[in-house]
Amino acid sequence: MEDKPQILVIDDNAGVCISLVFLLQNDYAVITVNSAQEGIAKMDEGFDPAVILLDLCMPDASGLDVLDELHLTHADTPIIILTGIGDPDVLSTTLQRGAFGYLEKPFSRRGLREMIAAAMANQRSTLGESQ
């Protein structure tokens, strides 16, 4: 049996985390943390997920700050921003700062799966080019 790719969800909303586990558990091993600091610590411990799903607004840190830190320390890991903020300037900023993409809440299951698949395919092609 093949191991499932791992996804790290960094979101302070437990309901969102539970929903993402439910939506993705058949195809992915979904690990959730409920704060920015827990997410950063998990990655600093050597966790190497295929994709990170990162909430943009959390009480302990800005998702943009977390994006910046993770992009510097784990540049090969695609980060998809999850947000309830539909401001085009904010969303454009996330892409400029290294996010693979973003999904506005509420997002569709299909949109989520397609974005994750695209991020993983992009990561494979990028890693293949650098080797």
C-alpha positions as a printed NumPy array, in Angstrom:
array([[  0.   ,   0.   ,   0.   ],
       [  1.327,   3.403,  -1.004],
       [  1.739,   6.101,   1.631],
       [ -0.61 ,   9.044,   1.234],
       [  0.926,  12.465,   0.605],
       [  0.82 ,  14.613,   3.729],
       [ -0.914,  17.955,   3.993],
       [ -0.356,  20.375,   6.848],
       [ -3.33 ,  22.584,   7.716],
       [ -2.54 ,  25.704,   9.747],
       [ -5.871,  27.226,  10.791],
       [ -7.146,  28.484,  14.14 ],
       [-10.718,  27.457,  13.326],
       [-11.238,  23.887,  14.56 ],
       [-14.324,  23.531,  12.351],
       [-12.318,  24.324,   9.247],
       [ -9.648,  21.821,  10.286],
       [-12.231,  19.087,  10.855],
       [-13.872,  19.837,   7.504],
       [-10.551,  19.684,   5.674],
       [ -9.685,  16.357,   7.285],
       [-13.096,  15.007,   6.245],
       [-12.763,  16.318,   2.676],
       [ -9.211,  15.102,   2.089],
       [ -8.677,  12.011,   4.264],
       [ -9.315,   9.488,   1.492],
       [ -6.39 ,  10.742,  -0.577],
       [ -4.111,  12.518,   1.882],
       [ -2.771,  12.224,   5.404],
       [ -4.024,  15.502,   6.864],
       [ -2.248,  16.938,   9.901],
       [ -3.804,  20.003,  11.519],
       [ -2.458,  22.628,  13.904],
       [ -4.479,  25.446,  15.385],
       [ -1.993,  28.318,  15.464],
       [  0.657,  29.963,  13.368],
       [  3.334,  29.166,  15.922],
       [  2.382,  25.472,  16.01 ],
       [  2.629,  25.354,  12.222],
       [  6.05 ,  26.97 ,  12.159],
       [  7.249,  24.686,  14.967],
       [  5.954,  21.596,  13.136],
       [  7.905,  22.552,  10.025],
       [ 11.014,  23.436,  12.039],
       [ 10.884,  19.939,  13.582],
       [ 11.464,  18.516,  10.111],
       [  7.905,  17.787,   9.015],
       [  7.862,  17.745,   5.217],
       [  4.309,  17.845,   3.833],
       [  3.49 ,  17.826,   0.141],
       [  1.37 ,  20.97 ,   0.595],
       [  0.579,  23.475,   3.342],
       [ -2.916,  24.966,   3.655],
       [ -2.49 ,  28.234,   5.556],
       [ -5.213,  30.463,   6.992],
       [ -4.539,  34.122,   6.306],
       [ -6.062,  35.494,   9.526],
       [ -5.048,  33.943,  12.843],
       [ -4.959,  35.484,  16.308],
       [ -1.299,  34.716,  17.059],
       [  0.259,  35.879,  13.772],
       [ -0.599,  37.184,  10.346],
       [ -0.801,  34.507,   7.693],
       [  1.367,  36.775,   5.546],
       [  4.122,  36.69 ,   8.175],
       [  3.855,  32.908,   8.413],
       [  3.937,  32.687,   4.615],
       [  7.113,  34.779,   4.542],
       [  8.814,  32.655,   7.195],
       [  7.826,  29.317,   5.691],
       [  8.724,  30.456,   2.188],
       [ 12.213,  31.366,   3.387],
       [ 12.819,  28.166,   5.319],
       [ 10.827,  25.679,   3.216],
       [ 10.762,  27.19 ,  -0.265],
       [ 10.085,  23.843,  -1.978],
       [  6.809,  23.279,  -0.125],
       [  3.818,  24.792,  -1.921],
       [  1.605,  26.937,   0.296],
       [ -2.054,  27.504,  -0.495],
       [ -3.717,  30.374,   1.342],
       [ -7.216,  29.862,   2.755],
       [ -9.05 ,  33.102,   3.392],
       [-12.376,  34.709,   3.995],
       [-10.917,  38.013,   2.781],
       [-11.854,  38.658,  -0.823],
       [ -9.671,  41.761,  -1.192],
       [ -7.849,  41.418,  -4.539],
       [ -4.882,  43.458,  -3.271],
       [ -4.371,  41.13 ,  -0.29 ],
       [ -4.716,  38.043,  -2.468],
       [ -2.293,  39.437,  -5.037],
       [  0.164,  40.146,  -2.215],
       [  0.054,  36.505,  -1.101],
       [  1.076,  35.394,  -4.59 ],
       [  3.84 ,  38.   ,  -4.791],
       [  5.174,  36.759,  -1.464],
       [  5.429,  33.154,  -2.603],
       [  2.061,  31.446,  -2.126],
       [  1.242,  28.89 ,  -4.806],
       [ -2.369,  30.041,  -4.817],
       [ -5.345,  30.883,  -2.667],
       [ -8.873,  29.732,  -2.056],
       [-11.583,  32.005,  -0.732],
       [-13.814,  30.551,   1.965],
       [-16.189,  28.957,   1.426],
       [-14.434,  26.971,  -1.28 ],
       [-15.673,  23.944,  -3.17 ],
       [-14.337,  20.46 ,  -2.591],
       [-13.479,  20.266,  -6.271],
       [-11.646,  23.606,  -6.215],
       [ -9.665,  22.505,  -3.155],
       [ -8.692,  19.176,  -4.691],
       [ -7.732,  20.798,  -8.002],
       [ -5.573,  23.416,  -6.277],
       [ -3.774,  20.76 ,  -4.197],
       [ -3.198,  18.578,  -7.275],
       [ -1.841,  21.558,  -9.226],
       [  0.483,  22.52 ,  -6.35 ],
       [  1.828,  18.981,  -6.096],
       [  2.307,  18.698,  -9.886],
       [  4.108,  22.039,  -9.936],
       [  6.341,  20.963,  -7.058],
       [  7.265,  17.712,  -8.84 ],
       [  8.119,  19.536, -12.087],
       [ 10.104,  22.207, -10.227],
       [ 12.068,  19.618,  -8.229],
       [ 12.635,  17.581, -11.374],
       [ 14.089,  20.617, -13.157],
       [ 16.484,  21.391, -10.293],
       [ 17.951,  17.893, -10.159]])
